[in-house]
Amino acid sequence: MLTSLQNPLVKQIRKLHASKQRREQGVFLIEGTHLLEEACAVDYPLITVCFTPEWQLQHQQLWQQTIQRAERAEIVSPEVLKAIATTVQPDGVVATARRNYRQREVLFTGLGLALETVQDPGNLGTIIRTAAAAGASGLWLSEDSVDLDNPKVLRASAGQWFRLPMAVSAELKVAVRECQQAGMQVVATLPTAELTYWEVDWRRPSLILLGNEGAGLSAELAAMADLQVRIPLCLGVESLNVAIAAALMLYEAQRQKSCVRS
């Protein structure tokens, strides 16, 4: 059992709390039973898994699945587990995995999202969770956004992080152009647009553009859109949360497609 906070493995995992270290090591954290279950459900490869004896006793089946997938498994004391976790009350298990989402294929079909300079990890995680629930085919994220593997992003996604195809783009305009060339209509959200979001024919393959929480979409990216739409707001309300805006359009698209099937 690992009990010392000075253990080299413990020190290495603790460094992953910082974005810079996750990038340099090419590794990220998977914290908690639910996220680990979701990772195992899709056979996501694990590097190290650390768990307390109590967790091992309570989750025998998941423990067996985990040690078969992980390169290394370690029993740790509750004190060590708390030190390597980013949550205040960790539930007994923390794992690490390789940061390979840049190679995850994003399909240029159906319904997709392109997010520019989204900064709040809770917003990004909620968008990922909603996109997966609404049947989106994938998500592009600009490189200047919050880290896709930020621990808060994973938690806010409720495990859907492992199921939705995603990629980070150093040049989001190129990714958007590729989607257009593949036949997708690109839809930007702007408060001054004439069309409301429910007037769009979402039965067509579509890419939704969403921008920064404060500044919105850049002028360059908004100009690339085939359609610009607005979400009507009552007088005095300036804007909606970006995750709520994403949910409204994703589920309007699902509603329109459901009407066609029925």
N, C-alpha and C positions, 0 to 999 in steps of 0.2 A: 504493500500500500504506500502511495506517495503522501507524505505528510509535511514535507518541507516546502515553503514558498521559494526557497533558493534552488530547488531542483531545476536543472537546465530545461526540461520539457515544460515545466510550469512557467518559467520565465518566458520561454518562446511563445506559449499560448497567450500569456497575458499581454504580450506585445501586439497581438492581433486586435486588441481594442482600438488601436489607432489605424486610421485609413492608410497612412504611409506604409506601415508595416504589412498590412494585408496586401498592398500592391507589391512591395519588395519581396515578400515571401511567396506570393502567388497563392495564398491560403486564406480562407475565411472561417468564421465560427458558425456552428449549428448548435443552438442552445435549446434545451428542453425536450421533453418526451415527444410532444406533438410534432415539432419540426423534424426530429429524428425519425419518427414513424413515416412522415411524408417522404423524407429522403430515401428511406429504405424501400418504400412502396414503388419508387421509380428506379430503383437500383443505382442511386447516385453514389459514386465511389467516395469512400471515406479514408482519411489518413489516420487520424487518432481519435479514439473515443475514451473519455474519462468519466467515471461514474462512481458514486458512493456505494458502499455495501448495501445500504437500505434500498437504493434504487434497483440494484441488481436483484434483490429478493422480490421486489414488487413487480418487476417487469422481465420475468424470465424469458418469455418468448422473444420480445424485442431485443433483449440482451444477446440471445443466441444469433438473431439475424444480424445484429450490429457487429459482433466480433468476427463473423464470417466475411463481412464486407470491409472492415477496417484493417489497415496495415499494422496498427498497434492498438492495444487495449490496456488501460490502466485503472486499477481501483485507487481512488483518492479519498482523502479525508474530507469531511464537510467543509473544513476551513479552506482547503486547497480548492475545492469545487467552487466555493464562493469567490475566491480570488481570481479564478480564470473566467468566471462568468461576468457578463455585463449587466445582468439583472440583479436587483436587490435581493430577491428571494428565489434563487435558482432551484429547480425541482429535482436535481440529483444527477444530471448528465449534461456534458458538453462535448461536442465532437468538432473536428476540423476537416475541411475538404478543400480540394484544389479549385482555384478561381478560374474556371474555364468557360464562363458564360459567353465570352467574346466569340467562341466558336459554335455556340448553340444556334441552330438554324432557325431563322425567322421566315415564315412562309409568306410570300407575296400574294396571298389569296384571301378571300372572305373579308374579314373585318380586322383591322390592325390599328395600332396606336403609335404615334411618334411624339415623344415628350422632350421639350426643349428647356433646359436649365431649371428643372424641378429640384427644389432644394430641401424640402421637408421629407424626412424618411417615412413618417407616418402617411403622408399623402401618396408617396410612391408605392408603399406596401399595400395601401387600400386600393389604388388603381390596379395593381397586379392581381389582387384578390378578385376585384370586380370584373376585370377583363377575362379572367379564367372562368368565372361563374357565368358570364354572358356569352361565352363561346368564341371569344376573339382568337385570331390565329397567331398573334404575336405582338411584340412590343419593341420599338426602338427607343433608345435613351441617348441623349446628347452627352458627350464626355464631360461637360462642365456641370452636370447634374450631381446630386447626392450619389454616393457609391451604391451600386446595385446590390452589393453584398453587405451593406451596413446592417448590423444586427437588428436595429429597429425596423428596417425595411422587411427583413425576413419575418419578424414577429408580426408586423402589421399585415403581411400577406396571408397569414394563417396557414402557411404551408403550401400555398398555391405557387409560390416562387419556384418550386421544383417542377411544376407542371406546365407553366406558360413559356413558350419559346421567347427568348429575349436576347438582345444584343446591344452593346454600347458602340456608338458611332462617333468617330473623331470629326466627321463632317456629315451632319444630319441632312443637309440639303441634298447630298449625293444619294443617301438612302431614300429620301422622298422622291427624287427623280426616278430612281430605279422602280419604285412602286408605281409611279405613273406610267412608265414604259411597259410595265407588266399588266397594264389595263385597269389599275385601281383609280377611283376618283379620290382626290385629296380634299378634305374638308377642314377648314380652319374656323376656330371660334373667335369671333370679334364682336365687341359690344355695339359697333356701329353698323353691322351687317343688316341687310334688308330681310333676308330669309330667316325664318325661325328653324330650329334644328329638326322639327318634325315635318318640315316641308321637303326635306331631302329624301331622295329615293335610296334608302339604305339597303334595298335588296341588291344593289350593285356592289361589287367588291369595293371597299372603302378604307381609306386611311384617315384617322382622326388626328389632327394636329392640336396639341395643347402646350401652353407656355408656362413661364415662370409665375409663381404665386402672386408676385407683386407687379411685375412688368408685363406679363402676358407674352405673346409670341413676338419674335423679332419681325421687323418690317420685311426683311428678306424672305423669311420662311412663309409669312402670311401671304406674300405676293405670289408664291408658287402654287397656292391652293386653286383648285378648280372651282370650289364653292366656298363662300364665306357665310357663316351662320351665327345667329345670336340665340342666347337663352333669355327669354323675356323676364325682366325683373320689376318688382314694384318700385314706385317712386322713392328715392332716398337710399335704395340698396345699390351699391356700386358693383359688386361682383359676387360670384359664387366660389366656394372652395373648389380647387381644380379636380379633386377626386370626385366631388359631387357632380361637377360638369361632365366628367368622363362617364359616370354612371348613367346620367340621363340619356346621353347619346348612345351608349352601348345598349341600353335596354330599349330605346326606341327602335334601334336597328333589329333587335331580337323580336320586338312586337310586330314590326312590319313583316319579317320573315315568317313568323308564326301565323300571321293572317293569310299569307300566301299558301302555306302548307295546309291550313284548315279549310 
